[in-house]
Amino acid sequence: MKTEINETEKLTPEEKALLKEEIKKAWSEFPTEMKRFLIDVKKEKLKALYMIEGWAKQNGHQTILDLISRRIAHKEAKIKQLEAEV
């Protein structure tokens, strides 16, 4: 039976923040291969952000461009930090 998205219980903003914090605390315990995989996933997501950034530049969406550029800078810094911890 197919589960509809609306039928699943979504995390509240507080639960999402808690999950993120718990993962940060446990990061040092993760196996190296799992850390590398998660970093690779973050890099793939970063590629998507670059694509959106390029599209926004070409199509005059300044608000998207301003916000996504900041997000990209933050993601790049985070990835460097995580890679240093592997």
N, CA and C of each residue as an Amber inpcrd file, in Angstrom:
protein
   258
   0.8350000  -1.1840000   0.0000000   0.0000000   0.0000000   0.0000000
   0.8830000   1.2510000   0.0000000   0.5950000   2.1700000  -0.8530000
   1.3650000   3.4040000  -0.9900000   1.0150000   4.3770000   0.1370000
   2.0320000   4.9310000   0.7950000   1.8070000   5.9070000   1.8520000
   1.8750000   7.3050000   1.2560000   0.8700000   8.0810000   1.4760000
   0.8440000   9.4610000   1.0140000   1.6780000  10.3170000   1.9510000
   2.2910000  11.3530000   1.4080000   3.1020000  12.2600000   2.2140000
   2.2730000  12.8550000   3.3390000   1.0450000  13.2000000   3.0510000
   0.1860000  13.8160000   4.0600000  -0.1480000  12.8580000   5.1980000
   0.0200000  11.5610000   4.9930000  -0.2860000  10.5780000   6.0310000
   0.8750000  10.3570000   6.9850000   2.0670000  10.8200000   6.6220000
   3.2170000  10.6410000   7.4930000   3.3250000  11.8150000   8.4540000
   3.8600000  11.5290000   9.6240000   3.9910000  12.5820000  10.6190000
   5.2930000  13.3340000  10.4100000   5.1790000  14.5880000  10.0710000
   6.3200000  15.4550000   9.8040000   6.9280000  15.9130000  11.1260000
   8.2570000  16.0670000  11.1520000   8.9080000  16.5930000  12.3480000
   8.5540000  18.0620000  12.5200000   8.3800000  18.4570000  13.7610000
   8.1500000  19.8740000  14.0540000   9.4820000  20.6080000  13.9010000
   9.4550000  21.9250000  13.7630000  10.7270000  22.6700000  13.7060000
  11.6270000  22.3880000  14.9210000  11.0110000  22.2320000  16.0830000
  11.7850000  21.9400000  17.3000000  12.4310000  20.5570000  17.2170000
  11.6820000  19.5850000  16.6980000  12.2290000  18.2280000  16.5500000
  13.3460000  18.2020000  15.5140000  13.1880000  18.9640000  14.4340000
  14.2410000  19.0370000  13.4160000  15.5210000  19.6190000  14.0110000
  15.3780000  20.6770000  14.8040000  16.5300000  21.2910000  15.4590000
  17.1840000  20.3230000  16.4370000  16.3670000  19.5850000  17.1800000
  16.8880000  18.6000000  18.1250000  17.6400000  17.4860000  17.3980000
  17.0610000  16.9910000  16.3200000  17.7200000  15.9410000  15.5350000
  19.0640000  16.4260000  15.0100000  19.0920000  17.6290000  14.4690000
  20.3330000  18.2000000  13.9450000  21.3950000  18.2950000  15.0450000
  20.9820000  18.7610000  16.2050000  21.9120000  18.8900000  17.3260000
  22.4260000  17.5230000  17.7940000  21.5620000  16.5430000  17.8660000
  21.9650000  15.1910000  18.2850000  22.9420000  14.5690000  17.2810000
  22.7040000  14.8160000  15.9980000  23.6230000  14.2970000  14.9700000
  24.9830000  14.9690000  15.1090000  24.9920000  16.2750000  15.3500000
  26.2610000  16.9880000  15.5570000  27.0310000  16.3950000  16.7420000
  26.3130000  16.1260000  17.8180000  26.9570000  15.5550000  19.0110000
  27.5390000  14.1760000  18.7320000  26.8550000  13.3850000  17.9170000
  27.2670000  12.0020000  17.6650000  28.2270000  11.8760000  16.4880000
  28.4890000  12.9580000  15.7660000  29.2980000  12.9030000  14.5370000
  30.6220000  12.1590000  14.7490000  31.3130000  12.4380000  15.8310000
  32.6200000  11.8130000  16.0700000  32.5180000  10.2960000  16.2360000
  31.3350000   9.7970000  16.5520000  31.1300000   8.3620000  16.7330000
  30.7840000   7.6440000  15.4280000  30.3930000   8.3980000  14.4120000
  30.0190000   7.7740000  13.1460000  31.2220000   7.0890000  12.5190000
  31.0220000   5.9410000  11.8660000  32.1200000   5.2890000  11.1510000
  32.6230000   6.2050000  10.0180000  33.8960000   6.1030000   9.7150000
  34.5150000   6.9580000   8.6910000  33.7930000   6.8560000   7.3550000
  33.4280000   5.6580000   6.9440000  32.7450000   5.4980000   5.6500000
  31.4010000   6.2090000   5.6410000  30.7040000   6.1860000   6.7450000
  29.4170000   6.8750000   6.8270000  29.6350000   8.3840000   6.7470000
  30.6520000   8.8920000   7.4350000  30.9710000  10.3210000   7.3690000
  31.2820000  10.7280000   5.9260000  32.1100000   9.9410000   5.2530000
  32.4740000  10.2580000   3.8610000  31.2430000  10.2720000   2.9620000
  30.3640000   9.3030000   3.1550000  29.1390000   9.2450000   2.3620000
  28.2780000  10.4790000   2.5970000  28.1050000  10.8600000   3.8580000
  27.2930000  12.0300000   4.1790000  27.9030000  13.3110000   3.6110000
  29.2140000  13.4120000   3.6250000  29.8920000  14.5670000   3.0240000
  29.6670000  14.5730000   1.5160000  29.7490000  13.4140000   0.8800000
  29.4880000  13.3220000  -0.5630000  28.0630000  13.7550000  -0.9000000
  27.1160000  13.3800000  -0.0710000  25.7210000  13.7920000  -0.2770000
  25.6120000  15.3130000  -0.1700000  26.2930000  15.9060000   0.8080000
  26.2740000  17.3660000   0.9530000  26.8690000  18.0410000  -0.2780000
  27.9200000  17.4410000  -0.8450000  28.5290000  18.0000000  -2.0570000
  27.5660000  17.9300000  -3.2390000  26.7960000  16.8610000  -3.3330000
  25.7990000  16.7470000  -4.4080000  24.7030000  17.7990000  -4.2380000
  24.2770000  18.0220000  -3.0150000  23.2780000  19.0580000  -2.7630000
  23.8370000  20.4330000  -3.1280000  25.1270000  20.6290000  -2.8670000
  25.7840000  21.8800000  -3.2120000  25.7620000  22.1080000  -4.7250000
  25.9440000  21.0360000  -5.4850000  25.8650000  21.1520000  -6.9510000
  24.4920000  21.6590000  -7.3740000  23.4540000  21.1830000  -6.7290000
  22.0940000  21.6440000  -7.0410000  21.9500000  23.1310000  -6.7260000
  22.5350000  23.5690000  -5.6270000  22.4730000  24.9860000  -5.2800000
  23.1960000  25.8350000  -6.3270000  24.3410000  25.3470000  -6.8210000
  25.0590000  26.0560000  -7.8880000  24.1930000  26.1740000  -9.1430000
  23.4610000  25.1200000  -9.4680000  22.5880000  25.1520000 -10.6420000
  21.4900000  26.2010000 -10.4550000  20.9000000  26.2430000  -9.2790000
  19.8630000  27.2380000  -9.0050000  20.4630000  28.6430000  -9.0700000
  21.6600000  28.7980000  -8.5290000  22.3330000  30.0930000  -8.5520000
  22.5480000  30.5620000  -9.9940000  23.0320000  29.6590000 -10.8370000
  23.2520000  30.0000000 -12.2410000  21.9620000  30.3880000 -12.9410000
  20.9100000  29.6320000 -12.6790000  19.6120000  29.9320000 -13.2830000
  19.1180000  31.3040000 -12.8280000  19.2690000  31.5860000 -11.5290000
  18.8060000  32.8690000 -10.9830000  19.5690000  34.0330000 -11.6160000
  20.8750000  33.8660000 -11.8250000  21.6810000  34.9120000 -12.4870000
  21.1650000  35.1670000 -13.8970000  20.9420000  34.0980000 -14.6400000
  20.5370000  34.2170000 -16.0390000  19.1190000  34.7510000 -16.2020000
  18.2940000  34.5770000 -15.1980000  16.8810000  34.9300000 -15.3310000
  16.4430000  36.0950000 -14.4500000  17.4030000  36.7980000 -13.8760000
  17.0960000  38.0230000 -13.1470000  16.3470000  37.8530000 -11.8380000
  16.5550000  36.7750000 -11.1610000  15.9070000  36.5530000  -9.8560000
  16.8840000  36.9260000  -8.7400000  16.9590000  38.2140000  -8.4590000
  17.9630000  38.7420000  -7.5430000  17.7980000  38.2340000  -6.1150000
  16.5800000  38.1310000  -5.6280000  16.3640000  37.6600000  -4.2550000
  16.8600000  36.2260000  -4.1020000  16.5220000  35.3660000  -5.0530000
  17.0120000  33.9790000  -5.0230000  18.5320000  33.9850000  -5.0590000
  19.0950000  34.7850000  -5.9570000  20.5530000  34.8450000  -6.1050000
  21.2290000  35.2850000  -4.8100000  20.7120000  36.3340000  -4.1940000
  21.3080000  36.8290000  -2.9440000  21.2650000  35.7730000  -1.8430000
  20.1060000  35.1460000  -1.6880000  19.9500000  34.1690000  -0.6140000
  20.7320000  32.8880000  -0.8820000  20.6790000  32.4130000  -2.1100000
  21.3470000  31.1360000  -2.3990000  22.8640000  31.2920000  -2.3610000
  23.3680000  32.4620000  -2.7200000  24.8090000  32.7010000  -2.6450000
  25.2970000  32.6090000  -1.2030000  24.5260000  33.1710000  -0.2880000
  24.8770000  33.0490000   1.1360000  24.7960000  31.6090000   1.6060000
  23.7720000  30.9090000   1.1530000  23.6190000  29.5030000   1.5530000
  24.7800000  28.6660000   1.0160000  25.1900000  28.9220000  -0.2130000
  26.3150000  28.2000000  -0.8110000  27.5820000  28.4270000   0.0090000
  27.8500000  29.6680000   0.3620000  29.0460000  29.9810000   1.1500000
  29.0250000  29.2330000   2.4830000  27.8720000  29.2010000   3.1180000
  27.7430000  28.4880000   4.3920000  27.9650000  26.9890000   4.1970000
  27.3540000  26.4200000   3.1560000  27.4880000  24.9750000   2.8940000
  28.9410000  24.6160000   2.5850000  29.6220000  25.4520000   1.8040000
  31.0290000  25.1810000   1.4790000  31.8800000  25.1640000   2.7420000
  31.6580000  26.1310000   3.6190000  32.4160000  26.1870000   4.8740000
  32.1210000  24.9660000   5.7430000  30.8700000  24.5630000   5.7900000
  30.4730000  23.4040000   6.5960000  31.1140000  22.1290000   6.0750000
  31.1330000  21.9750000   4.7480000  31.7460000  20.7900000   4.1550000
  33.2340000  20.7400000   4.4750000  33.9150000  21.8730000   4.3770000
  35.3550000  21.9260000   4.7260000  35.5700000  21.5140000   6.1820000
  34.7030000  21.9960000   7.0600000  34.8130000  21.6530000   8.4750000
  34.6280000  20.1550000   8.6830000  33.6190000  19.5950000   8.0600000
  33.3460000  18.1590000   8.2030000  34.4790000  17.3230000   7.6440000
  35.0260000  17.7500000   6.5010000  36.1320000  17.0010000   5.8980000
  37.3630000  17.0090000   6.8040000  37.5730000  18.1090000   7.5100000
  38.7080000  18.1970000   8.4240000  38.5490000  17.2480000   9.6200000
  37.3130000  16.8880000   9.9190000  37.0350000  16.0160000  11.0590000
  37.0360000  14.5300000  10.7120000  37.1710000  14.2100000   9.4290000
  37.1460000  12.7930000   9.0230000  38.5140000  12.1880000   9.2570000
